[in-house]
Amino acid sequence: MARCGCVVLLLFLVIFTEVNSQQGGGDPEDPDNPHRDPSKCEICKFVAIEFQGMMDDTGKTKEVLQLGYRIDREVKKVPYKFSELRLIEAMEGVCERIMKYNIHAERKSSGRFAKGESETFKTLKGLVNKGVKVELGIPYNMWDEPSAPVHTLKKYCDAMIEEHEDAIEAWFRGDQEKTLIDYLCAERVLSREEADCLQEEWTGVEKVEHNTENKEENETTEDSTDAEDDSEKKKQAELDRQRIQREIERQAEQRQTQEEDEKDIEREQERDRRKREREMERRRREREDKDGKRKTEL
């Protein structure tokens, strides 16, 4: 299945590269595009998960804050766990945690947003470690940079925190018997029709089936001998390798075209610059000639 995800995740890399270079990409609203924009349900779900995670992390401290600075007044002591400072720090920091997410194109539905490295990236990095040259149009050290959908998720996270600040604070001040997903997302932000992703959990089997042909091949090979299984796996591996190679070649052609276009633009800009310089020089000389004539007349 990791190999089946290679081609799909390569499309993510193309989109990432094209977004940064202001080229076209996949339809961000296509429900079958793993790099589509996050839904309202996904935004609320991951905001709630990360905020709840911050509460769990900071709720373990026994730190006590001392509030008040007047000499004639006793200093007020407040456990950090119940302090407004903890709430403020969580609100300010929750969306930065979103930037640790990656797109896992091999996973279904909201499972596509997850922390950690995707199966496909592990496969591609494994090829690099074995000495295989994998050219994806971006430097190797940028492979782990957040993708466009993650940046979009972070942007909407900021907006959701600001819009529902009062509800989040009310949950924080309360007994927190309900999870924030239930309190905020299910009961306040989302309608019943919008809340389908809240119950989705990644267990390791919710993966995208990229085409029915591979599924039928897998079903027919279940009863075959070990030798036939190995043969089918080798064939599939070769097909995957060819797909990856074709995608790499397509990206190389796109880069070459882009570089040629950029050179044309640079040449045109250089011509315009020289033209402006000549025009400025011509005007300068005209002014000098006029000044010379005036002096002669005087």
Secondary structure, 3 states (H helix, E strand, C coil): CCCHHHHHHHHHHHHHHHHHCCCCCCCCCCCCCCCCCCCHHHHHHHHHHHHHHHHHHHCCCCCEEEECCCCCCCCEEEEHHHCHHHHHHHHHHHHHHHCCEEECCCECHHHHEEECCCHHHHHHHHHHHCCCCCCCCCCHHHCCCCCHHHHHHHHHHHHHHHHCHHHHHHHHHCCCCCCHHHHHHHHHHCCHHHCHHHHCCCCCCCECCCCHHHHHHHHHHCCCCHHHHHHHHHHHHHHHHHHHHHHHHHHHHHHHHHHHHHHHHHHHHHHHHHHHHHHHHHHHHHHHHHHHHHHHHC
